[in-house]
Amino acid sequence: MAKKREQWSSNFGFLMAAAGSAVGLGNIWKFPYVAGHNGGAIFLIFYILILLVIGIPILIAEMSVGRATHLNSIDACKKISPRWAFVGAIGFLASFVIMSYYCVIGGWVLKYIVTYILTDKINDPTAFFNNFCSSSIEPIVWLFIFVALTALIVMNGISNGIERISKIFLPLLFVFIIIIAINSLLLPGASKGVKFFFVPDFSEINGIGDIGKIFLSALGQVFFSLSLGMGTLITYGSYLDKNANITKNAVSIPVLDTMIAILAGLAILPAVFAYNLEPGAGPGLIFQVLPTVFANMRFGRFIAILFFVLVFFAAITSAISLLEVVSAYFIDHKNVSRNTAALGSSLAIFIMAFFVSLSFGVLGGFKVLGMNIFELFTTLTDKILMPIGGFLMCILVGYIWGIPNMLKEISSNGLYKTKFKTGISVTIRYIAPALILLIFVFSFM
Ligand code: PHE
């Protein structure tokens, strides 16, 4: 156990990696649509309030557990209290399950990048997409490539692999999305999309029940987008230097994440509306609606390549954080080498993902509780594992470890002054767990 733990080489590197984990498919295919359909500006206001009141305190809690213990998520929770290792285990399991569908979609993104490099446009995007994703071989080849790339980065370690790649991919993603947003906003008719995104449609809001629904979607989106309750921030936090400023990072990560989510809305929605198309959430939006937009747009092929490359950057920087959660456990706990841990975990993920991929084709008829494998896995993580993980994390930090221990950790032994101590404490002990319980109950109703 005398092996020296790896570390980030700089705080900027950590920030890029953690923001890279947060910025993912959730920002690009969920946020614009969910915001548009849930009252636009009202959603945004709720989203930002929830970020401040719940997101940031839980980010702080997770990062401090990681940094205080310098361990993977399962052992970190166990070190705090031996009977609470299962909280880390929920995150571990959730990361594994999310990976198994995230990588399938990552593979599709690779296919689209290559398609646009080779051809001018996709003529019938819906048929193209359905043909591709329901076939039994090609998507699995792309899936394999995506998993292999993720494994390769993780095998190179924290500073040499994850940090180095995130420091390149995240800034590039930012530049690409700005270019695409400007291009979209300049299209004739773009304002309809901006209106859909920002201006609330009050005719859709009838009474307090709808406000409650908007609130709950914002809460769910904050959780997924910040990668909370998964052990990713415990794991990434465990490679932080004792002098790193946790609170400052816990503010910067959501700021970057939200900026990119809003830019994604501005890149996608104005273009979709300019061509009189309907936005949708999920795979349909980027793989079926956008290709029609690209086919009609000036420089469409170039914009399409830029777009799918940026989606690839977003997806792979999230995927490496999930693979690291799984690998770190084997590295710390089982004392295996990083290469073996990353390769073994990727192989297990690939096998699960193989079935997820087939659930869009030959295994489409295989249903559990009325859901195919893909739907089952997304429901399991979004509706069950993430909220339970987040809830238990608040209880673990708020009551078992205790707020004073957390505050000591984030002050780096007195190096930094912490503001809003009472606020953070009240949130972690009462507000966040109560609200999570609320989404949990509501999402089943
Ligand atoms: N935050 C990522 C996204 O928005 C998803 C994710 C969840 C990544 C949990 C890691 C852990 O797409």
Boltz pocket constraint, residues with backbone or C-beta under 6 A from the ligand:
constraints:
  - pocket:
      binder: B
      contacts: [[A, 21], [A, 22], [A, 23], [A, 24], [A, 25], [A, 26], [A, 27], [A, 98], [A, 223], [A, 224], [A, 225], [A, 226], [A, 227], [A, 228], [A, 230], [A, 232], [A, 318], [A, 319], [A, 321], [A, 322]]
      max_distance: 6.0
